[in-house]
Amino acid sequence: MLVELGSRDEERVVEAIRARKDELAGLACELIAFDTSARLPGDPARDEEPLQRALEGRLAILGGESRVWEPEPTGVGNRHYPDDLDFKGRPQLVATIPGAGGGPSMLLNGHIDAVPVDEPDLWTVPPHKGTVKDGFVYGRGANDMKGGIAALVAALEGLASAGVKLAGDIVFCTVTDEESSGAGGWAAVKNGVSASAGICAEPTDLNVCVACRGTVCPTITVRGRQGHAEIVQPDWRDGGAVNAIEKAQLVIDAARRLRDEWRLRPDHQHPLLHPGDIVPTVISAGKWHVTYPASCTIRFDCQYLPGHVDEQGTGWAVQDEIVAWMEQAAATDPWLREHPLEWAWSSDVVPAEIPPDSPLVAVTRRCAEDLGRTCRVTGFDSWHDAATFSTHGTPTFSFGPRDFGTIHGVDERVAIDDLVDVASVVALSAMRYCGVAASP
C-alpha cells in the first residue's frame, strides 16, 4: 500500500517495478542457477564470471558503462585478507549509469558468492536451481544475497521503464568472496569504486543496518606428548604422555571467561550490536584411538566492535588482549609453561558503522515508510561488505528482504513481495538522494 509518494514520477516508478514482479523473480532464479559457492584458497573458479557477464549485459541495456576485471592476487602480509588469494575466474563488476549531473552519486552493492550446500538431500527443492513456490524464491543464495542483487537491478530497470533520469550517477558493484574473507570488496575499493553514499542489499528484515561487528579469529595449537592410552603413564617430567585434548580444555575455559567479561565490560557495549564474543568452532586432535594425542588445534570465531578499531584501521588491540589472556591462563599449568601455545590468525575483517542519521539512511527510511513498511535502524552482529566501503569513504549501509533465518540453511528462501518492496525503496531512494533530472 502506498502511504504517500512525493510525485507522479515516483508513483510511475513503483508501478513499473510491481508490473515486472515475475521478471524480478525470474532474475533471482537465474542468478541462483549460477554456482558461485564460497571458496577456500586454492579452490577452482565456478560460475562467477558467467554471472557477472549476465549482470553486465543487463546493465548495458540501461546505459551502464561496465568494467569486469580480475584483481591481482592479494600477495602476502596484508592482515585484511588471505595471502596469495587468486581471483582467476572470479572477476568483480562495476557499472556506472551516468546521471545528468548536479546530484550526489549512489553505490548499489551486493556479493555474488553464496555459502556451500552441505546437505542437499534435506532440501525440498534443488538448491542450485531457483524455484518459485507459494510466493517465494527458493535456492542457495536466494536471500543471501542473489535476491537482493536482483532487486537492485529491478530498481534500475523500474527507473528506466518509467523514463526517469537521475541527476547523480549510480555505481553498481557486485563482488566475490564476501562469505570467505571480504577480499572482493577490498579489491573493489582498491580499484577506485566509490560514491557519495551506498546501499548493500543484504537481508535486513527491511530495516537499515548501519553497524556491524568485525572478526579477528585465532587458531591455537596446544602441544601434548604421545603415549599408549591404555597404559598408566608416569608424570610428564619423567617422560610420561600428556593428553593435548585435556590441556586444550584450559584454553577453552579461558575463552569462556573472557567472553563472560566482555559481556559486562563498558567498552563492549553498543546500542545496536551485541558485545564482542569468542567462540570455539573447530577442533582437531589425535591420530589413533588408543594413543594420547600429541597436539590439539582449536579455531575460535572472535567478533569485535567498531569502537575497538585502532588508528591503523585494525583489530590489533583485540588480538593482543586475546593473546595476553590465553597466555596468562596457560601459565598456570606447568606443562604449558614449558610448551607454549602456538598461534595463527585469520584475516582481520574490520567492523564499521555510519551515523544513523546519515542523509541516505534518512532518505531510505522515509521511502520504506511511504511504502507502508516499518523501517528501524539496526546493526549486524556478523560482518557485511558495507563495512569495507564505509571504511574507505563511501558511507554504506545494508537494506534488504526478510526471512533472515533461512540464510545459510536448508531451503533458503526469499519472499517475492519483499524483493519488490526492496526494489521500490531503492528506486525511490535513488530519486530522492541523487535527484531527478529536469525534463528537457
N, C-alpha and C positions, 0 to 999 in steps of 0.2 A: 504494500500500500504506500502510495506517495503521500507524505505529510505536507511538504511544501518544497517546491523547487523554484529556483530563482528566475528562470526564464523559459520560454518555449524551446530554445535550443537544448536546454538540459532535459526537458521532457522528451524531446525527439531522440536524444542520445539513449536515454533509458529504454524508451520504446524499441529502438533499434536493437539494443542488446537483448532484450527479452524476446524479440521476434526471432533471434538467432540462437535460442536456447538449445535446440537439438544440435546445431552445429558446434556450439561450445562443448557439449557433452562428447560429441564425436572427436573433437580435437583432443580432449583429455584422454579418450580411449586410444587415439593414435599415438600420443606420447608415451602412454603406459606400455604399448606394444614394443617400443624400443627397449631392449635390455641394457640398462645403464646401472647395473648393480654396483654398489660401492666396492672399492678395491682395497687390497693391501699392496704395499710397494712390490713391484715385480709382476703383478697380475697383468694379463694381456688386455688390450683395449676391447671394448664391447661395441655397443651401438651409439656411443657418444657422438661421433662425427655425423652419422646419418640423422640423428635427432637435431643436432644444431643446424644442419643444412636444411632440414624441413622447416625449422623456425625461420631461418634466413630467407627462404623463398616466400613464406607467408608475410614477413615484414617488408620484403621488397615491393610487394603489391601496394603497401601503404606508403611507399616512398622512403623506406628505411635505407640508409646508407650503411651497409654492414661490413664488418670485419670479423672473419673467423680465423683464429690463429692458435697454433700450438706454442705455448710458452716454452722457454728454455728449461732444461732440468733445474731443479732447485739448488744444486750444488751442495756444499756442506757448511755447517757451522752457524746456520740461522736457527735459533731456537723456536721460531714460529711455524715451521713446517718440516716434514721429514727430509733427511738428507737424500740427495740424488733421486728425487722423485721425477720420473719421466712422464711428460704429457703426450707422448706419441700416440696418436689416435684418439686423444681426449682434448679437443680444442675448446676454447672459450669463444663466446659470441658477444659482440656489442653492435647494436644497430641504432643509429641516431635518426630520428624523424625530425627534420628541421621545422622549427616554428617560424612564424612570420617576423619575429623579432620583438624585443621590448619586454619580454617576460622571463621569469626565472625558469631554469631547466629542472626536469624531474627524472630521477632514476627509477626504473622498474626492474627489479632483480628477482631471480629465482635460481635454485640449483637443480641440475638435471639428474644427479645421481640419486639412487634410492637404495635402502638397505637390502641385503640379500634375503632371499626367501629360504628359510631353514627347513620348514615342514610343509612342502607343497601339498602333500596328501590330506592335510587338515583343511585346506581351502575348499569352499563350495563352488568357486569359480576358478578358471585358470589365472594364476597370479600375474602372468606377463601378457595377458590379453585383456584389454579394458572391456568391461562388461557393464551394460546399463540394465539395472533391475530395480523396480519399485522406487524410482525417483533418485537413485544413487548411481554413481560410477564406482565400480569395484576394480581392484587390481593393485599390485605393488606400486607405490608412488602416487596413488590416486589423491591422497590427502597431503602427503609429504614428498614432493610438492608439485607434481605434474598437473594436478587440477588447478593449483594456484597459478602456474605458468600459463595454462590455457585461459584462465580468467584475465590475466594481464593482456594477452593477445586479443581476447574478445573485447576488452575495454577500448583498445586502439581501433579495432575494426568497427565498433559501435560509433566512435567519434567520426571515422571516415564515412561510414554509411549515412550518418546524419548531416554530412557536409560541414562539420565543424573543423576549423583550422585554429590550432593553438598559437599563442604568441611565443611561448617558450618552447625549447626543444624537449623532446622525450628521448631519454637514453635507456634503451632496453638491453639488459645484460644478463645472460644465463651462463652459469659457471659449473664446473665439475668439482668433485672432491669435498663438498661441504660435510658429508657424513663421516668422512675418514680423517680429515685434517684441516679443512678450511683453505687448502692451498690454492684452489681455483679462484676464490675471492681475492687472495693476496696477489695472484698473478694479474687479475683484472686491475686492481688499483695501481700496481707497479707499471702497468701499461697505459695508465692515464685515464681510466674510466672514472668519471666523476660527474656530479651535477650539483645544483643548489640544495637539493634535498631528495630523499628517496623512500620508496616503499618496497619491501620484500614481502612476497605473498605466501609466507609460511602460515600454516594453520594456527589461528589465534582465537577461535570461537567468535570471530567478527569483532574482536577488540583490537586496540592499538597497543602493541608491545614495544615499549621504549627502552627496556633494560634487559640484560642477560648476565648470567654468571659465565666465567671462563673456566678453563681446566689447565692444570699442570700436574701430570699424573706420574707417580714414581712406580718403578718396578724394583722390589727389594729381594735380593737373594741372601738367604740365611744358610750358612755352611754347617754341616754336621760331619760325622765320620762313619764310614760304612762298617758293618759288622753283622754277624748272624743274629737274626731277630729271635731265634728260638734257643739261644744260649745266653745264660746270665752273663752280663758284661761287667768287667771291673770299672772302677772310676775312670773317667776320661783322662785324668792326669797320669794314670797307669796304663794308658793305651787302649782303654775301652771305647766302644762305639758310642756315638752321640746321634740321637734322633733329630734330624733337622726339622721335621714337622713339629715336634714338641717345642723346639726352640723358636720356631716361627710363630707359635701361639703368643709368645711375649710381644711380638711386633703387632699382631692383630689386636691384642688387648690395648696396646698403647694407642693405636689408631682410634679405637673406640673412645678412649678417654679424651683424646684430642678433639674428636667430633663433639663430645658432650661439652667440652669447654667452649668450643666455637659457638655452640647454640645459645650460650648465655652471655658471651662477651659483647660489649657495646660496639666494637668495631666490626662485628659480623652481623649487625642488624641493618636492614634495608627496608624501605616502605613497600617495595614491590617484589622483593626476592627473599627466598629463604637464606639462612646463614650458610656460610661455607660448609663443605662436607668432605669427608674422606671415607671411602667405602671399599673394602676388598672385593674384587670382582673376578679375578682369575688366579688360580693356584696350581702349581705343578711340583711334584716331588716323587722321588723314588723310581727304581728300575725293576725291582723284583720283590715279590710279596713276602719273602722271608728274609729280607735284607734291610737293615737300618738305612734310611735314605741319606745320601751324602750331601744333599742340598734341597732347599725348598724355596721356590720363587713365587712371590706374591705380587700381583699387579693391583694397584689401587686407582680408583676413579676419584679425583680430587677436584672440587669446584671451588672457585673463589670469586669474591665480589668486585665490582668496578672500583670501589674505594681502595682496593689493595694493589691496583696497578701503579707501578713506580714511575719516576720521571722518564725512564728509558722506554716506557710502554711495555713492561714485562711483569711477570709474577715472581720475580726472584725472591722477594721478601717472604712470600708464602712458601716457596720451595725451601728457603733457608730455615724457616720455622719448623717445617716437617722434619728436615734432617736433624736439627738440634733436638727435637722432641723424641724422635725414634732412637737417636744415639744415646740420649740420656737414659732411656728405658733399657737399651741393650747393655749399658754399662753396669747395670745391677746384676748381670749374670756373668759369672767368672768365665765360662766358655766363650761367650760373645765378646767379652773384653779382649780376649786373645785372638778371636776370629771375627773381625769387624763385619758389619753389614756391608753388602755390596749394592751400589745404586746405579740405576739407569732411569732416564726421564723421557717422556713423550714430548711432543711439540707443546709449546706454551700457547694455548688458544686463548687469546686475550679478551676479557669481557668489555662491555661498553654500555653506556646509557646516554640518552639525549634528554633535554628538558621536556617534561610532559606538556608544556605549553608552547613547544616549537610551532612555527607557523603551519607547516604541512600537517602536523599532528592535529592541530585545532581544526584545520580545514576538513581533514578526513573524518574526524569525529562528527562534525556537523553534517557532512554528506550522508554518513550512515544513519544519523538520527532523522534526516529529512526523508530517508527511505524507510523509516519505521523500525530501524534496528537500534537497540541499546548498545552503546559502544563505550566501554570502560578503558581507562589507562591501566595496563598490566605489565608484567615482566615475565621473561622465560627463565626458569632455573637452568635449563640447558642452553647451549650456545646456538647462534644463528649468524649467517653471513652479514646481516645488517651491522653487526658489531665491527667488522673489518672496514666497511665503507664509512661508518661513523668515525672510527679512529683516524681515518685518512681524509677527513674533510668534507664528507657528504653525510650530513645527519640523516640517518636512515632508521626506520622502524618497520616492524612486521605487522601486516594486516591480512588475514586470510580466513578460510572457512572453519566450520565447526568439526565435530567428531574427532577431536584431538586424540581421544582414547584409542582409536583404531590404528594409529600410525605405528609402524614397525611390527605390527601384529598380523594375525591371520584375518583374512577377509577385510583388508584395509579398504575404506570407502570414503566417499565424499558426496554430500547432497548436491544435486544439480542446481537446486534453487539457491543454495549458498554460493555456488560459483557465479550464478547470475548476479546475485547481490554484490559479491566482491568485485566483479567486472564493472557493475554500475557505479559503485562507490569510487573505484579507482578512476573511472572516466570523469565523473563529476569533480573529483579532487584535482585532476589534471586541468579541467576547465577553470576552476576557481583559483588554483595556485599558479599555473602557468599563464593564465589569462587567455581570452578568446580574441583572435584577430578580428579587427573591424571588417565588415563586409565591403567589398570594392564598390 
